[in-house]
Amino acid sequence: MEDNIVKEKSYQFALRIVKLYQYLNVEKKEYVLSKQILRSGTSIGANIREAQHAQSRKDFLSKTNIALKEANETDYWLDLLYDAKYIEQSAYLSIKEDITELLKLLISIVKTLKNTTK
């Protein structure tokens, strides 16, 4: 059940990131940082999707751990975009809530997997 929740949340998050990327390109004429957050923000869900068809439990853990790293990187780019004044506080707080939730879910999954694979 938990992997279905994280799959859906990561997909919805990726859609938000695509819209943020479009906004940054069209409205703010920002092309470098927006590309970074697009790459890492959409990679979270892609790695979760890959993990669903992992060849082994170890492979599942590896793909999920990569998704966690991408989520952490996305959180960094999000903070940077906000602090550089490319996104407004209300938009930042809304998407920050989503990435924080994804990070918590992924941390929980990775910890659980690490404890059960020992």
MOSUL-V345740 format. One line per field, one symbol per residue. phi: phi as a letter, one per 20 degrees, with the letter a starting at -180 (. if undefined). burial: # if it has 16 or more other ideal C-beta (glycine too) atoms within 10 Angstrom, else .. A space follows every 50 residues. Layout:
phi = ???
burial = ???
//
This chain:
phi = .ffffffffffffgffffffgfffffedlddefffffffffefgffffff ffdfebffffffffffgfffffffgffffffffemecfgfffffffffff ffgffffffffffffeef
burial = .....#..##..##..#..##..#.....#..##.###.#########.# #........################.##..##...##...##..##.##. .##.##..##..#.....
//
